[in-house]
Amino acid sequence: MTQPSTRPLRWALILALPFALLPALAQADGVSVRYDAEASPFPSNRFTVPDFGNATLRRVNLPKPDCKTRPSDCADFDVINTLDGFSTQPRITVPFTGDIDPASVNSESIYLVNLGDVLTLRGFGQKVGINQVVWDPETKTLAFESDELLQERSRYLVVVTNAVRDAQGKKLKSADFLGRGDAHQRELRDALPVARGGGRNVVAASLFTTQSTTGDLLKIQRRIKASTPAPADFMVGNGGAVRALFPVADLAGIQFKRQTGAAPVFTESFLPTPALQVVAGAVGHVAYGRYSSPEYQTEDKVIPATATLTGTPQPQGNQQLVFQLFLPSSPKPAGGWPVAIFGHGFTDSMYGAPWTVASVFASQGIATLSINVVGHGGGAQGVLNVLPKAGAPVQVPAGGRGIDQDGNTVIDSTEGVNAAATQTIVGSRDGLRQTVIDLMQLVRQIEVGMDADGDGARDLDPNRIYYAGQSFGGIYGTMLLGVERNIKAGVPNVPGGSITEIARLSPNFRVLTAVSLATRQPVLLNLPSDPGLPFPFNLRFNENIPLRDLPPVVNSVPGAMAIAELLDRNEWVQQSGNPVSYASLIRQNPPQGHAAKPVIVQVAKGDVTVPNPTSTALVRAGGLQDRVTYYRNDLAFAGNQGIPKNPHTFLTNIGVTAALPIAVGAQSQIAAFFANNGALVIDPDNGGPLFEVPIQGDLPEGLNFIP
């Protein structure tokens, strides 16, 4: 008698192997993860559609809510649905059928597994933990963030094991998350063999693909490098009749007529020429010029989305930008002076912070070059009146980039850096990216030759271009250092990310988040206003999100989960304008054809404006802990009450007597670093206690504000 073949049995066993990882818990009591029409884990690729023009091979496709009752959400979703994937720092939510024990939630019971770059599989198998855990009893939803920035354009598996227990301490039972057999679930099923969980059983999983974040700026950088622009024009004085190059010793002053209203209205002040004498006589000349930079933003201050694999962002036109240049008084080297591009901060302009550092830089033979950030410096009709000690004044365009975006006839100090109201969720993402583009174009101008005095010779060395920037300048400066290959070294000072997190955690900027919550439809403010304060400072909210590495929070604040969800969406949309997304490109993972850059990250303990956790996020993402210079303002303030409690401006605070030595020390560290092409890192405090070079111990995750 012929024996039956065993081949069908073997094939059945092989096909069943992936499912062997699923627990046989159908008979167990307890709670499970929800997968139904109303709730399921998020993010998930079930909310995407195929799009082979994108590097992720998909595009987000969230279903829109009722636009009559939730118009703000509808506007947000219109922007979100242009993205090619989910956030690289996602707030992951997992709904349950009942109560769980939050104490059982940790990076062993729930974790992520990297399934690799969509096109190259780079990063496959990396395990990522979780952090900032919140349990919401009302909705029975668990929320948490990935413990680290995720790799862009990559697939991630979220794994929930039965080490998570319900409120009675029982194991979770397996959810039916593969029952429907659709395309997403087939993809999820195929990924499950990597989710072994150290022997713990998998009871639920979700699969999502992260968005592209850095590709657009890298494409634009290559386009700029392939161009040969006309040389920068220094004949900008008196309508083009005078070369705008002025000996500092001959200056009586420079009057700034800043356009502050659309009528136009101007506000007059004088530039801080005494700041150039911190090191007396070090700065020889100040000059102004103009160059053409490609404009990628629309009138709404948005860079239109393009296919991330097959497309390239397209310029909407060109803009004439004014720059400011400080030249050392020391003899010019044969190839021109080394030059540091210096980026100013939020609400500031190139007529503020760059003036405070120029003389220390010049004392080391380094020129200082700066422009206004998008939306900063007042309106375009502003002018400088350069007043010599002898002779006629010279009028120079001030290069303001602010606009009356809201139509109230006033041009505020940052108006125009954010996207227009129809795309509020974009925030400053594209203002930051456009500023990076303008700085990359400025680097290209140095490369083709920058001749301030008109003698036909280069005044700046194209092989020794550096970058330093304070606050907002450290933020877009980190992005610039990641994508611009010909900057040799950089020092971001008090940078941080994301902008959403800075605004949430900073007492100085939290009101901006409150205003955004108050102007949504429906309104998301969840606390009564403070009657003792004027609008908008009276607006209050509680999002109830813990800092990193703290125990899980059990939410008891009505409305907090909705606010946290909105903040996560904002961060998601703005990730391509988040310096954290670019930090690894500086040294850990330089783009093809780029060299790793020497860098110092200057951070201040207890920074109230850019709080420490946001700086730490940037440092952690870039693997830059050994490059952190940590200013101990707690020690400085304890020793001298004349030191400001908020150390945010410690680099530029030359107007406060007690803070002057600290500022000069930090500036000298940057100047020495650049003078030695990134090879020398000095201690600003000469071995004293006020600076840790590099930071000692763990990176700061707390706020550390001085009461």
Buried (B, 14 or more C-beta within 10 A) or exposed (E): EEEEEEEEEEEEEEEEEBEEBBBEBEEBEBBBBBBEEEBBBBBBBBBBEEBEEBBBBBBBBBEBBEEEEBBBBBBBBBBBBEBBBBBBBBBBBBBBBEEBBBEBBBBBBBBBBBBBBBEEEBBBEBBBBBBBBBBBEEBBBBBBBBBBBBBBBBBBBBBBBBBBBBEEEBBBBBBEBBEEEEEBBEBBBEBBEBBBBEEBBBBBBBBBBBBBBBBBBBBBBBBBBEEEBEEBBBBBBBEEEBBBBBBBEEBEBBBBBBBBBBEBBBEEEEBBBEBBEBBEBBBBBBBBBBBBBBBBBBEBBBBBBBBBBEBEBEBBEEBEBBBBBBBBBBEBEEEBBBBBBBBBBBBBBBBBBBBBBBBBBBBBBBBBBBBBBBBBBBBBBBBBBBBBEEEEBBBBBBBBBBBBBEEEEBBBBBBBBBBBEEBBBBBBBBBBBBBBBBBBBBBBBBBBBBBBBEEEEBBBBBEBBBBBBBBBBBBBBBBBBBBBBBBBBBBBBBBBBBBBBBBBBBEBBBBBBBBBBBBBEEEBBBBEBEEEEEEEBBBBBBBBBBBBEEEBBEBEBEBBBBBBBBBBBBBBBBBBBBBBBBBBBBBEBBBEEBEEBBBBBBBBBBBBBBBBBBBBBBBBBBBBBEBBBBBBBBBBBEEEEEBBEBBBBBBBBBEBEBBEBBBBBBBBBBBBBBBBBBEEBBBBBEEEEBBBBBBEEEBBBBBBBBE
